[in-house]
């Protein structure tokens, strides 16, 4: 499902969404990833305070080993984070964030799958790309000064996520008039800003930001209407794995939410998500294979 390809970014076109024009491939660094089936992005949190596995992968060796295991299980991308974005999380310095992720990037660079770095800081983006990151996953959608330029100067892909507020306060009292319309408009505007800055639309992914300044009802509305986000014409990333909404539904703690996470991933894929950001790659892969088999494409995910 993946091949390497060089060459410059595509020409700058009108920075308007193309309704109903689904992207067929995602360009990220030396990779071009087919979007014929949903891709699995494995999560590697190199932090002491992430909500689901805080501290377990803080040592570089443990993080690298975990990433390698996720790749063996079928991950199409690996998302590496050095700063927690859980509700209430305190920010860390760029120096500390880089100290956490740099050894992991250096060890995994040159591998068979693209490496994504989850960061909001332009200085971290630039260094991560230098160390081999093929994608930046930004919960602030490149709104920090210098962030647009940092990604535009590279060939890395960018995931633009919607977040109301910031991690320390985002779940205090999120409010929307129409959450689906407001999230869709925000993502369209940020994608337009990225294209205007010189980032080819083939490098752009959008993420509605489940759990980032959203109540359980907001999350349900977004999941139900995920197809409306997909209509923008950019690949949609869905990150529902182990989220607190699933805990609210099931009554289970983060470490016991794998079945709910798989169900949420399949519902997102059914509604048009092209990238599923998950902690449990092997189990999600198997469930996705059954779903794809039922829809007629099951052998694709089994033969990659």
Secondary structure as the mmCIF struct_conf table of DSSP 4:
data_model
#
loop_
_struct_conf.conf_type_id
_struct_conf.id
_struct_conf.beg_label_comp_id
_struct_conf.beg_label_asym_id
_struct_conf.beg_label_seq_id
_struct_conf.end_label_comp_id
_struct_conf.end_label_asym_id
_struct_conf.end_label_seq_id
STRN STRN1 UNK A 2 UNK A 4
HELX_LH_PP_P HELX_LH_PP_P1 UNK A 8 UNK A 12
BEND BEND1 UNK A 15 UNK A 16
TURN_TY1_P TURN_TY1_P1 UNK A 19 UNK A 20
STRN STRN2 UNK A 25 UNK A 28
TURN_TY1_P TURN_TY1_P2 UNK A 29 UNK A 30
STRN STRN3 UNK A 31 UNK A 34
BEND BEND2 UNK A 36 UNK A 37
STRN STRN4 UNK A 39 UNK A 45
BEND BEND3 UNK A 47 UNK A 48
TURN_TY1_P TURN_TY1_P3 UNK A 51 UNK A 57
BEND BEND4 UNK A 59 UNK A 59
HELX_RH_AL_P HELX_RH_AL_P1 UNK A 60 UNK A 72
TURN_TY1_P TURN_TY1_P4 UNK A 73 UNK A 74
BEND BEND5 UNK A 76 UNK A 76
STRN STRN5 UNK A 77 UNK A 81
BEND BEND6 UNK A 82 UNK A 83
BEND BEND7 UNK A 86 UNK A 86
TURN_TY1_P TURN_TY1_P5 UNK A 87 UNK A 88
HELX_LH_PP_P HELX_LH_PP_P2 UNK A 89 UNK A 91
HELX_RH_AL_P HELX_RH_AL_P2 UNK A 94 UNK A 108
TURN_TY1_P TURN_TY1_P6 UNK A 109 UNK A 110
BEND BEND8 UNK A 111 UNK A 113
STRN STRN6 UNK A 114 UNK A 118
HELX_RH_AL_P HELX_RH_AL_P3 UNK A 122 UNK A 130
TURN_TY1_P TURN_TY1_P7 UNK A 131 UNK A 132
STRN STRN7 UNK A 135 UNK A 138
TURN_TY1_P TURN_TY1_P8 UNK A 139 UNK A 142
BEND BEND9 UNK A 144 UNK A 144
TURN_TY1_P TURN_TY1_P9 UNK A 145 UNK A 146
HELX_RH_AL_P HELX_RH_AL_P4 UNK A 147 UNK A 152
TURN_TY1_P TURN_TY1_P10 UNK A 153 UNK A 153
BEND BEND10 UNK A 154 UNK A 155
STRN STRN8 UNK A 157 UNK A 161
BEND BEND11 UNK A 164 UNK A 165
TURN_TY1_P TURN_TY1_P11 UNK A 167 UNK A 171
BEND BEND12 UNK A 172 UNK A 173
BEND BEND13 UNK A 177 UNK A 178
HELX_RH_AL_P HELX_RH_AL_P5 UNK A 179 UNK A 196
TURN_TY1_P TURN_TY1_P12 UNK A 197 UNK A 198
HELX_RH_3T_P HELX_RH_3T_P1 UNK A 201 UNK A 203
STRN STRN9 UNK A 204 UNK A 207
TURN_TY1_P TURN_TY1_P13 UNK A 210 UNK A 211
BEND BEND14 UNK A 212 UNK A 213
HELX_RH_AL_P HELX_RH_AL_P6 UNK A 216 UNK A 224
TURN_TY1_P TURN_TY1_P14 UNK A 225 UNK A 225
HELX_RH_AL_P HELX_RH_AL_P7 UNK A 226 UNK A 230
TURN_TY1_P TURN_TY1_P15 UNK A 231 UNK A 232
BEND BEND15 UNK A 233 UNK A 234
STRN STRN10 UNK A 235 UNK A 238
TURN_TY1_P TURN_TY1_P16 UNK A 241 UNK A 242
HELX_RH_AL_P HELX_RH_AL_P8 UNK A 244 UNK A 250
HELX_RH_3T_P HELX_RH_3T_P2 UNK A 254 UNK A 256
HELX_RH_AL_P HELX_RH_AL_P9 UNK A 258 UNK A 270
TURN_TY1_P TURN_TY1_P17 UNK A 271 UNK A 272
BEND BEND16 UNK A 274 UNK A 274
STRN STRN11 UNK A 275 UNK A 278
BEND BEND17 UNK A 279 UNK A 279
HELX_RH_AL_P HELX_RH_AL_P10 UNK A 281 UNK A 295
TURN_TY1_P TURN_TY1_P18 UNK A 296 UNK A 296
HELX_RH_AL_P HELX_RH_AL_P11 UNK A 298 UNK A 303
#
